[in-house]
Amino acid sequence: MRSLSATFTSKGQLVIPAELRRKHGIRAGTKVKFLEDSFGRIILQPITEEYVDRIMGCLAGSNLLESWEAEHRAEGEKDKF
């Protein structure tokens, strides 16, 4: 794994190196998700069309979404009583 670095500004902003922005399709307005693993590392995941397509591909053919919906409905029903 190659290492690149950047520095946060006083406003907490961080500039992602241009090489990574190009490689991962990060443009102005791209949303990101921050994840923290069990080692305390922060992972920045850009939410791009490619990422969404990959996630949808992983869910295709599975009933995971349906099971989540059923679970959510069941929890909602419990809260009514």
Rosetta constraint file for C-alpha pairs under 8 A:
AtomPair CA 4 CA 17 HARMONIC 7.67 0.50
AtomPair CA 5 CA 17 HARMONIC 7.92 0.50
AtomPair CA 6 CA 14 HARMONIC 6.87 0.50
AtomPair CA 6 CA 15 HARMONIC 6.57 0.50
AtomPair CA 6 CA 16 HARMONIC 6.95 0.50
AtomPair CA 6 CA 17 HARMONIC 7.37 0.50
AtomPair CA 7 CA 14 HARMONIC 6.28 0.50
AtomPair CA 7 CA 15 HARMONIC 7.52 0.50
AtomPair CA 8 CA 12 HARMONIC 5.52 0.50
AtomPair CA 8 CA 13 HARMONIC 5.34 0.50
AtomPair CA 8 CA 14 HARMONIC 4.75 0.50
AtomPair CA 8 CA 15 HARMONIC 7.61 0.50
AtomPair CA 9 CA 13 HARMONIC 5.18 0.50
AtomPair CA 9 CA 14 HARMONIC 6.50 0.50
AtomPair CA 16 CA 20 HARMONIC 6.80 0.50
AtomPair CA 16 CA 21 HARMONIC 6.58 0.50
AtomPair CA 17 CA 21 HARMONIC 6.42 0.50
AtomPair CA 18 CA 22 HARMONIC 6.09 0.50
AtomPair CA 19 CA 23 HARMONIC 6.16 0.50
AtomPair CA 20 CA 24 HARMONIC 6.01 0.50
AtomPair CA 20 CA 26 HARMONIC 7.92 0.50
AtomPair CA 21 CA 25 HARMONIC 5.73 0.50
AtomPair CA 21 CA 26 HARMONIC 4.62 0.50
AtomPair CA 21 CA 27 HARMONIC 6.96 0.50
AtomPair CA 22 CA 26 HARMONIC 6.45 0.50
AtomPair CA 24 CA 46 HARMONIC 7.73 0.50
AtomPair CA 25 CA 48 HARMONIC 7.08 0.50
AtomPair CA 26 CA 30 HARMONIC 5.91 0.50
AtomPair CA 26 CA 46 HARMONIC 6.88 0.50
AtomPair CA 26 CA 48 HARMONIC 7.38 0.50
AtomPair CA 30 CA 46 HARMONIC 6.78 0.50
AtomPair CA 30 CA 47 HARMONIC 6.63 0.50
AtomPair CA 30 CA 48 HARMONIC 6.77 0.50
AtomPair CA 31 CA 46 HARMONIC 6.03 0.50
AtomPair CA 31 CA 47 HARMONIC 5.38 0.50
AtomPair CA 31 CA 48 HARMONIC 7.53 0.50
AtomPair CA 32 CA 44 HARMONIC 6.47 0.50
AtomPair CA 32 CA 45 HARMONIC 5.40 0.50
AtomPair CA 32 CA 46 HARMONIC 4.25 0.50
AtomPair CA 32 CA 47 HARMONIC 5.32 0.50
AtomPair CA 33 CA 44 HARMONIC 5.82 0.50
AtomPair CA 33 CA 45 HARMONIC 5.03 0.50
AtomPair CA 33 CA 46 HARMONIC 6.33 0.50
AtomPair CA 33 CA 47 HARMONIC 6.94 0.50
AtomPair CA 34 CA 42 HARMONIC 6.63 0.50
AtomPair CA 34 CA 43 HARMONIC 5.66 0.50
AtomPair CA 34 CA 44 HARMONIC 4.79 0.50
AtomPair CA 34 CA 45 HARMONIC 6.34 0.50
AtomPair CA 35 CA 42 HARMONIC 5.67 0.50
AtomPair CA 35 CA 43 HARMONIC 4.95 0.50
AtomPair CA 35 CA 44 HARMONIC 6.47 0.50
AtomPair CA 35 CA 45 HARMONIC 7.69 0.50
AtomPair CA 36 CA 40 HARMONIC 5.82 0.50
AtomPair CA 36 CA 41 HARMONIC 5.53 0.50
AtomPair CA 36 CA 42 HARMONIC 4.61 0.50
AtomPair CA 36 CA 43 HARMONIC 6.09 0.50
AtomPair CA 37 CA 41 HARMONIC 5.52 0.50
AtomPair CA 37 CA 42 HARMONIC 6.75 0.50
AtomPair CA 37 CA 43 HARMONIC 7.67 0.50
AtomPair CA 46 CA 51 HARMONIC 7.60 0.50
AtomPair CA 47 CA 51 HARMONIC 5.94 0.50
AtomPair CA 47 CA 52 HARMONIC 6.83 0.50
AtomPair CA 48 CA 52 HARMONIC 6.33 0.50
AtomPair CA 49 CA 53 HARMONIC 6.05 0.50
AtomPair CA 50 CA 54 HARMONIC 6.22 0.50
AtomPair CA 51 CA 55 HARMONIC 6.28 0.50
AtomPair CA 52 CA 56 HARMONIC 6.10 0.50
AtomPair CA 53 CA 57 HARMONIC 6.04 0.50
AtomPair CA 54 CA 58 HARMONIC 6.30 0.50
AtomPair CA 55 CA 59 HARMONIC 6.47 0.50
AtomPair CA 56 CA 60 HARMONIC 6.10 0.50
AtomPair CA 59 CA 63 HARMONIC 7.70 0.50
AtomPair CA 59 CA 64 HARMONIC 6.85 0.50
AtomPair CA 59 CA 65 HARMONIC 7.45 0.50
AtomPair CA 63 CA 67 HARMONIC 6.20 0.50
AtomPair CA 64 CA 68 HARMONIC 6.19 0.50
AtomPair CA 65 CA 69 HARMONIC 6.22 0.50
AtomPair CA 66 CA 70 HARMONIC 6.16 0.50
AtomPair CA 67 CA 71 HARMONIC 6.06 0.50
AtomPair CA 68 CA 72 HARMONIC 6.08 0.50
AtomPair CA 69 CA 73 HARMONIC 6.16 0.50
AtomPair CA 70 CA 74 HARMONIC 6.12 0.50
AtomPair CA 71 CA 75 HARMONIC 6.24 0.50
AtomPair CA 72 CA 76 HARMONIC 6.25 0.50
AtomPair CA 73 CA 77 HARMONIC 6.23 0.50
AtomPair CA 74 CA 78 HARMONIC 6.37 0.50
AtomPair CA 75 CA 79 HARMONIC 6.41 0.50
AtomPair CA 76 CA 80 HARMONIC 6.63 0.50
AtomPair CA 77 CA 81 HARMONIC 7.31 0.50
